[in-house]
Amino acid sequence: MCGADGCCGAGSRPSPAAPGSPGTAGICLGLAGLGFFLFGALNFFTHIGLIINTMG
C-alpha cells in the first residue's frame, strides 16, 4: 500500500507509521543512544586498562 488512500501515484501521500512503531525520530534517537553507550563502554575499559598498566 503506497498512499494513505491505497493508491500509488505522483499525488499520493506516504502512509503514516503503524501504531507502536518507533518512527524516524525513535530510530535516530536509538542509534544515537547506542553510539553513546558504545563510546562510554570503550572509554571506561580504556581508562581501566591505563590505570592497571601504570600501577606497577
PDB file of N, CA, C and O in Angstrom:
ATOM      1  N   MET A   1       0.846  -1.177   0.000  1.00  0.00           N
ATOM      2  CA  MET A   1       0.000   0.000   0.000  1.00  0.00           C
ATOM      3  C   MET A   1       0.889   1.237   0.000  1.00  0.00           C
ATOM      4  O   MET A   1       1.684   1.440   0.918  1.00  0.00           O
ATOM      5  N   CYS A   2       0.752   2.056  -1.025  1.00  0.00           N
ATOM      6  CA  CYS A   2       1.643   3.209  -1.148  1.00  0.00           C
ATOM      7  C   CYS A   2       1.134   4.413  -0.385  1.00  0.00           C
ATOM      8  O   CYS A   2       1.851   4.959   0.454  1.00  0.00           O
ATOM      9  N   GLY A   3      -0.076   4.836  -0.656  1.00  0.00           N
ATOM     10  CA  GLY A   3      -0.590   6.041  -0.026  1.00  0.00           C
ATOM     11  C   GLY A   3      -1.584   5.714   1.070  1.00  0.00           C
ATOM     12  O   GLY A   3      -1.957   4.560   1.283  1.00  0.00           O
ATOM     13  N   ALA A   4      -2.002   6.769   1.760  1.00  0.00           N
ATOM     14  CA  ALA A   4      -2.967   6.578   2.834  1.00  0.00           C
ATOM     15  C   ALA A   4      -4.316   6.108   2.289  1.00  0.00           C
ATOM     16  O   ALA A   4      -5.080   5.441   2.987  1.00  0.00           O
ATOM     17  N   ASP A   5      -4.599   6.465   1.031  1.00  0.00           N
ATOM     18  CA  ASP A   5      -5.868   6.055   0.441  1.00  0.00           C
ATOM     19  C   ASP A   5      -5.740   4.770  -0.378  1.00  0.00           C
ATOM     20  O   ASP A   5      -6.716   4.328  -0.983  1.00  0.00           O
ATOM     21  N   GLY A   6      -4.549   4.167  -0.406  1.00  0.00           N
ATOM     22  CA  GLY A   6      -4.372   2.896  -1.071  1.00  0.00           C
ATOM     23  C   GLY A   6      -3.944   2.984  -2.518  1.00  0.00           C
ATOM     24  O   GLY A   6      -3.744   1.950  -3.156  1.00  0.00           O
ATOM     25  N   CYS A   7      -3.795   4.193  -3.065  1.00  0.00           N
ATOM     26  CA  CYS A   7      -3.386   4.297  -4.459  1.00  0.00           C
ATOM     27  C   CYS A   7      -1.957   4.817  -4.537  1.00  0.00           C
ATOM     28  O   CYS A   7      -1.506   5.600  -3.701  1.00  0.00           O
ATOM     29  N   CYS A   8      -1.265   4.354  -5.568  1.00  0.00           N
ATOM     30  CA  CYS A   8       0.110   4.788  -5.788  1.00  0.00           C
ATOM     31  C   CYS A   8       0.120   5.760  -6.952  1.00  0.00           C
ATOM     32  O   CYS A   8      -0.529   5.520  -7.970  1.00  0.00           O
ATOM     33  N   GLY A   9       0.844   6.844  -6.811  1.00  0.00           N
ATOM     34  CA  GLY A   9       0.924   7.805  -7.901  1.00  0.00           C
ATOM     35  C   GLY A   9       1.685   9.039  -7.469  1.00  0.00           C
ATOM     36  O   GLY A   9       2.223   9.095  -6.363  1.00  0.00           O
ATOM     37  N   ALA A  10       1.729  10.035  -8.355  1.00  0.00           N
ATOM     38  CA  ALA A  10       2.513  11.241  -8.089  1.00  0.00           C
ATOM     39  C   ALA A  10       1.918  12.050  -6.944  1.00  0.00           C
ATOM     40  O   ALA A  10       2.649  12.710  -6.206  1.00  0.00           O
ATOM     41  N   GLY A  11       0.599  12.005  -6.789  1.00  0.00           N
ATOM     42  CA  GLY A  11      -0.025  12.830  -5.768  1.00  0.00           C
ATOM     43  C   GLY A  11      -0.336  12.096  -4.475  1.00  0.00           C
ATOM     44  O   GLY A  11      -0.930  12.672  -3.564  1.00  0.00           O
ATOM     45  N   SER A  12       0.058  10.829  -4.385  1.00  0.00           N
ATOM     46  CA  SER A  12      -0.291  10.076  -3.184  1.00  0.00           C
ATOM     47  C   SER A  12       0.661  10.415  -2.047  1.00  0.00           C
ATOM     48  O   SER A  12       1.859  10.608  -2.249  1.00  0.00           O
ATOM     49  N   ARG A  13       0.107  10.481  -0.870  1.00  0.00           N
ATOM     50  CA  ARG A  13       0.916  10.769   0.317  1.00  0.00           C
ATOM     51  C   ARG A  13       1.433   9.457   0.897  1.00  0.00           C
ATOM     52  O   ARG A  13       0.754   8.435   0.806  1.00  0.00           O
ATOM     53  N   PRO A  14       2.639   9.471   1.498  1.00  0.00           N
ATOM     54  CA  PRO A  14       3.108   8.239   2.145  1.00  0.00           C
ATOM     55  C   PRO A  14       2.229   7.895   3.332  1.00  0.00           C
ATOM     56  O   PRO A  14       1.740   8.776   4.039  1.00  0.00           O
ATOM     57  N   SER A  15       2.037   6.612   3.537  1.00  0.00           N
ATOM     58  CA  SER A  15       1.187   6.197   4.645  1.00  0.00           C
ATOM     59  C   SER A  15       1.911   6.443   5.964  1.00  0.00           C
ATOM     60  O   SER A  15       3.129   6.274   6.032  1.00  0.00           O
ATOM     61  N   PRO A  16       1.196   6.835   7.005  1.00  0.00           N
ATOM     62  CA  PRO A  16       1.851   7.088   8.288  1.00  0.00           C
ATOM     63  C   PRO A  16       2.383   5.800   8.902  1.00  0.00           C
ATOM     64  O   PRO A  16       1.977   4.704   8.516  1.00  0.00           O
ATOM     65  N   ALA A  17       3.292   5.941   9.860  1.00  0.00           N
ATOM     66  CA  ALA A  17       3.875   4.771  10.515  1.00  0.00           C
ATOM     67  C   ALA A  17       2.793   4.016  11.274  1.00  0.00           C
ATOM     68  O   ALA A  17       1.834   4.610  11.767  1.00  0.00           O
ATOM     69  N   ALA A  18       2.954   2.728  11.359  1.00  0.00           N
ATOM     70  CA  ALA A  18       1.991   1.897  12.072  1.00  0.00           C
ATOM     71  C   ALA A  18       2.030   2.224  13.557  1.00  0.00           C
ATOM     72  O   ALA A  18       3.084   2.591  14.076  1.00  0.00           O
ATOM     73  N   PRO A  19       0.917   2.100  14.244  1.00  0.00           N
ATOM     74  CA  PRO A  19       0.915   2.353  15.688  1.00  0.00           C
ATOM     75  C   PRO A  19       1.865   1.410  16.411  1.00  0.00           C
ATOM     76  O   PRO A  19       1.867   0.204  16.166  1.00  0.00           O
ATOM     77  N   GLY A  20       2.655   1.963  17.287  1.00  0.00           N
ATOM     78  CA  GLY A  20       3.606   1.160  18.030  1.00  0.00           C
ATOM     79  C   GLY A  20       4.980   1.085  17.390  1.00  0.00           C
ATOM     80  O   GLY A  20       5.920   0.600  18.020  1.00  0.00           O
ATOM     81  N   SER A  21       5.125   1.553  16.152  1.00  0.00           N
ATOM     82  CA  SER A  21       6.442   1.549  15.524  1.00  0.00           C
ATOM     83  C   SER A  21       7.218   2.773  15.991  1.00  0.00           C
ATOM     84  O   SER A  21       6.608   3.794  16.311  1.00  0.00           O
ATOM     85  N   PRO A  22       8.558   2.698  16.039  1.00  0.00           N
ATOM     86  CA  PRO A  22       9.338   3.787  16.618  1.00  0.00           C
ATOM     87  C   PRO A  22       9.341   5.060  15.775  1.00  0.00           C
ATOM     88  O   PRO A  22       9.477   6.148  16.333  1.00  0.00           O
ATOM     89  N   GLY A  23       9.199   4.966  14.478  1.00  0.00           N
ATOM     90  CA  GLY A  23       9.229   6.155  13.640  1.00  0.00           C
ATOM     91  C   GLY A  23      10.663   6.620  13.416  1.00  0.00           C
ATOM     92  O   GLY A  23      11.606   6.058  13.972  1.00  0.00           O
ATOM     93  N   THR A  24      10.810   7.647  12.598  1.00  0.00           N
ATOM     94  CA  THR A  24      12.141   8.140  12.244  1.00  0.00           C
ATOM     95  C   THR A  24      12.862   8.720  13.445  1.00  0.00           C
ATOM     96  O   THR A  24      14.047   8.450  13.636  1.00  0.00           O
ATOM     97  N   ALA A  25      12.181   9.507  14.253  1.00  0.00           N
ATOM     98  CA  ALA A  25      12.826  10.114  15.418  1.00  0.00           C
ATOM     99  C   ALA A  25      13.274   9.057  16.419  1.00  0.00           C
ATOM    100  O   ALA A  25      14.344   9.178  17.016  1.00  0.00           O
ATOM    101  N   GLY A  26      12.464   8.028  16.603  1.00  0.00           N
ATOM    102  CA  GLY A  26      12.835   6.962  17.527  1.00  0.00           C
ATOM    103  C   GLY A  26      14.049   6.187  17.053  1.00  0.00           C
ATOM    104  O   GLY A  26      14.907   5.807  17.850  1.00  0.00           O
ATOM    105  N   ILE A  27      14.117   5.954  15.744  1.00  0.00           N
ATOM    106  CA  ILE A  27      15.272   5.240  15.191  1.00  0.00           C
ATOM    107  C   ILE A  27      16.528   6.085  15.347  1.00  0.00           C
ATOM    108  O   ILE A  27      17.578   5.567  15.726  1.00  0.00           O
ATOM    109  N   CYS A  28      16.433   7.374  15.059  1.00  0.00           N
ATOM    110  CA  CYS A  28      17.598   8.263  15.195  1.00  0.00           C
ATOM    111  C   CYS A  28      18.051   8.346  16.646  1.00  0.00           C
ATOM    112  O   CYS A  28      19.249   8.291  16.927  1.00  0.00           O
ATOM    113  N   LEU A  29      17.115   8.477  17.559  1.00  0.00           N
ATOM    114  CA  LEU A  29      17.488   8.542  18.972  1.00  0.00           C
ATOM    115  C   LEU A  29      18.064   7.219  19.453  1.00  0.00           C
ATOM    116  O   LEU A  29      18.986   7.202  20.267  1.00  0.00           O
ATOM    117  N   GLY A  30      17.528   6.117  18.956  1.00  0.00           N
ATOM    118  CA  GLY A  30      18.060   4.812  19.330  1.00  0.00           C
ATOM    119  C   GLY A  30      19.487   4.617  18.850  1.00  0.00           C
ATOM    120  O   GLY A  30      20.327   4.104  19.590  1.00  0.00           O
ATOM    121  N   LEU A  31      19.773   5.025  17.606  1.00  0.00           N
ATOM    122  CA  LEU A  31      21.138   4.905  17.081  1.00  0.00           C
ATOM    123  C   LEU A  31      22.093   5.830  17.830  1.00  0.00           C
ATOM    124  O   LEU A  31      23.233   5.457  18.106  1.00  0.00           O
ATOM    125  N   ALA A  32      21.631   7.033  18.158  1.00  0.00           N
ATOM    126  CA  ALA A  32      22.477   7.950  18.915  1.00  0.00           C
ATOM    127  C   ALA A  32      22.754   7.398  20.308  1.00  0.00           C
ATOM    128  O   ALA A  32      23.877   7.497  20.803  1.00  0.00           O
ATOM    129  N   GLY A  33      21.748   6.825  20.937  1.00  0.00           N
ATOM    130  CA  GLY A  33      21.936   6.227  22.258  1.00  0.00           C
ATOM    131  C   GLY A  33      22.877   5.038  22.217  1.00  0.00           C
ATOM    132  O   GLY A  33      23.694   4.859  23.121  1.00  0.00           O
ATOM    133  N   LEU A  34      22.769   4.223  21.173  1.00  0.00           N
ATOM    134  CA  LEU A  34      23.664   3.073  21.033  1.00  0.00           C
ATOM    135  C   LEU A  34      25.102   3.536  20.835  1.00  0.00           C
ATOM    136  O   LEU A  34      26.024   2.972  21.424  1.00  0.00           O
ATOM    137  N   GLY A  35      25.295   4.557  20.009  1.00  0.00           N
ATOM    138  CA  GLY A  35      26.637   5.094  19.804  1.00  0.00           C
ATOM    139  C   GLY A  35      27.205   5.680  21.086  1.00  0.00           C
ATOM    140  O   GLY A  35      28.381   5.482  21.392  1.00  0.00           O
ATOM    141  N   PHE A  36      26.388   6.391  21.828  1.00  0.00           N
ATOM    142  CA  PHE A  36      26.816   6.975  23.098  1.00  0.00           C
ATOM    143  C   PHE A  36      27.198   5.887  24.094  1.00  0.00           C
ATOM    144  O   PHE A  36      28.190   6.020  24.812  1.00  0.00           O
ATOM    145  N   PHE A  37      26.419   4.816  24.140  1.00  0.00           N
ATOM    146  CA  PHE A  37      26.706   3.702  25.045  1.00  0.00           C
ATOM    147  C   PHE A  37      28.022   3.020  24.676  1.00  0.00           C
ATOM    148  O   PHE A  37      28.842   2.731  25.547  1.00  0.00           O
ATOM    149  N   LEU A  38      28.221   2.762  23.378  1.00  0.00           N
ATOM    150  CA  LEU A  38      29.463   2.116  22.946  1.00  0.00           C
ATOM    151  C   LEU A  38      30.668   3.002  23.224  1.00  0.00           C
ATOM    152  O   LEU A  38      31.711   2.509  23.653  1.00  0.00           O
ATOM    153  N   PHE A  39      30.538   4.295  22.988  1.00  0.00           N
ATOM    154  CA  PHE A  39      31.639   5.217  23.285  1.00  0.00           C
ATOM    155  C   PHE A  39      31.962   5.192  24.771  1.00  0.00           C
ATOM    156  O   PHE A  39      33.133   5.153  25.148  1.00  0.00           O
ATOM    157  N   GLY A  40      30.949   5.213  25.611  1.00  0.00           N
ATOM    158  CA  GLY A  40      31.165   5.176  27.052  1.00  0.00           C
ATOM    159  C   GLY A  40      31.812   3.879  27.504  1.00  0.00           C
ATOM    160  O   GLY A  40      32.675   3.891  28.381  1.00  0.00           O
ATOM    161  N   ALA A  41      31.405   2.754  26.915  1.00  0.00           N
ATOM    162  CA  ALA A  41      31.990   1.465  27.283  1.00  0.00           C
ATOM    163  C   ALA A  41      33.459   1.410  26.883  1.00  0.00           C
ATOM    164  O   ALA A  41      34.298   0.963  27.665  1.00  0.00           O
ATOM    165  N   LEU A  42      33.776   1.859  25.675  1.00  0.00           N
ATOM    166  CA  LEU A  42      35.175   1.867  25.244  1.00  0.00           C
ATOM    167  C   LEU A  42      36.003   2.822  26.089  1.00  0.00           C
ATOM    168  O   LEU A  42      37.145   2.516  26.435  1.00  0.00           O
ATOM    169  N   ASN A  43      35.443   3.963  26.420  1.00  0.00           N
ATOM    170  CA  ASN A  43      36.132   4.939  27.260  1.00  0.00           C
ATOM    171  C   ASN A  43      36.422   4.342  28.635  1.00  0.00           C
ATOM    172  O   ASN A  43      37.523   4.505  29.162  1.00  0.00           O
ATOM    173  N   PHE A  44      35.457   3.662  29.208  1.00  0.00           N
ATOM    174  CA  PHE A  44      35.615   3.054  30.532  1.00  0.00           C
ATOM    175  C   PHE A  44      36.736   2.022  30.527  1.00  0.00           C
ATOM    176  O   PHE A  44      37.643   2.075  31.358  1.00  0.00           O
ATOM    177  N   PHE A  45      36.667   1.074  29.574  1.00  0.00           N
ATOM    178  CA  PHE A  45      37.655  -0.007  29.555  1.00  0.00           C
ATOM    179  C   PHE A  45      39.040   0.501  29.188  1.00  0.00           C
ATOM    180  O   PHE A  45      40.038  -0.039  29.664  1.00  0.00           O
ATOM    181  N   THR A  46      39.122   1.539  28.343  1.00  0.00           N
ATOM    182  CA  THR A  46      40.424   2.124  28.024  1.00  0.00           C
ATOM    183  C   THR A  46      41.049   2.730  29.267  1.00  0.00           C
ATOM    184  O   THR A  46      42.238   2.536  29.523  1.00  0.00           O
ATOM    185  N   HIS A  47      40.261   3.461  30.042  1.00  0.00           N
ATOM    186  CA  HIS A  47      40.801   4.084  31.248  1.00  0.00           C
ATOM    187  C   HIS A  47      41.172   3.045  32.305  1.00  0.00           C
ATOM    188  O   HIS A  47      42.176   3.198  33.001  1.00  0.00           O
ATOM    189  N   ILE A  48      40.373   1.997  32.426  1.00  0.00           N
ATOM    190  CA  ILE A  48      40.722   0.927  33.367  1.00  0.00           C
ATOM    191  C   ILE A  48      42.048   0.291  32.959  1.00  0.00           C
ATOM    192  O   ILE A  48      42.900   0.026  33.808  1.00  0.00           O
ATOM    193  N   GLY A  49      42.224   0.046  31.656  1.00  0.00           N
ATOM    194  CA  GLY A  49      43.477  -0.529  31.174  1.00  0.00           C
ATOM    195  C   GLY A  49      44.662   0.376  31.433  1.00  0.00           C
ATOM    196  O   GLY A  49      45.738  -0.095  31.802  1.00  0.00           O
ATOM    197  N   LEU A  50      44.472   1.679  31.242  1.00  0.00           N
ATOM    198  CA  LEU A  50      45.572   2.612  31.509  1.00  0.00           C
ATOM    199  C   LEU A  50      45.925   2.655  32.978  1.00  0.00           C
ATOM    200  O   LEU A  50      47.103   2.729  33.329  1.00  0.00           O
ATOM    201  N   ILE A  51      44.931   2.609  33.839  1.00  0.00           N
ATOM    202  CA  ILE A  51      45.186   2.657  35.282  1.00  0.00           C
ATOM    203  C   ILE A  51      45.913   1.388  35.720  1.00  0.00           C
ATOM    204  O   ILE A  51      46.893   1.463  36.461  1.00  0.00           O
ATOM    205  N   ILE A  52      45.448   0.234  35.272  1.00  0.00           N
ATOM    206  CA  ILE A  52      46.058  -1.028  35.686  1.00  0.00           C
ATOM    207  C   ILE A  52      47.496  -1.142  35.169  1.00  0.00           C
ATOM    208  O   ILE A  52      48.381  -1.604  35.890  1.00  0.00           O
ATOM    209  N   ASN A  53      47.725  -0.728  33.938  1.00  0.00           N
ATOM    210  CA  ASN A  53      49.050  -0.871  33.339  1.00  0.00           C
ATOM    211  C   ASN A  53      50.063   0.136  33.889  1.00  0.00           C
ATOM    212  O   ASN A  53      51.265  -0.033  33.684  1.00  0.00           O
ATOM    213  N   THR A  54      49.607   1.163  34.571  1.00  0.00           N
ATOM    214  CA  THR A  54      50.556   2.144  35.133  1.00  0.00           C
ATOM    215  C   THR A  54      50.673   1.986  36.647  1.00  0.00           C
ATOM    216  O   THR A  54      51.328   2.805  37.291  1.00  0.00           O
ATOM    217  N   MET A  55      50.064   0.968  37.229  1.00  0.00           N
ATOM    218  CA  MET A  55      50.125   0.801  38.686  1.00  0.00           C
ATOM    219  C   MET A  55      51.464   0.223  39.133  1.00  0.00           C
ATOM    220  O   MET A  55      51.927   0.533  40.231  1.00  0.00           O
ATOM    221  N   GLY A  56      52.086  -0.598  38.318  1.00  0.00           N
ATOM    222  CA  GLY A  56      53.280  -1.295  38.780  1.00  0.00           C
ATOM    223  C   GLY A  56      54.488  -0.473  38.517  1.00  0.00           C
ATOM    224  O   GLY A  56      55.601  -0.890  38.836  1.00  0.00           O
TER     225      GLY A  56
END
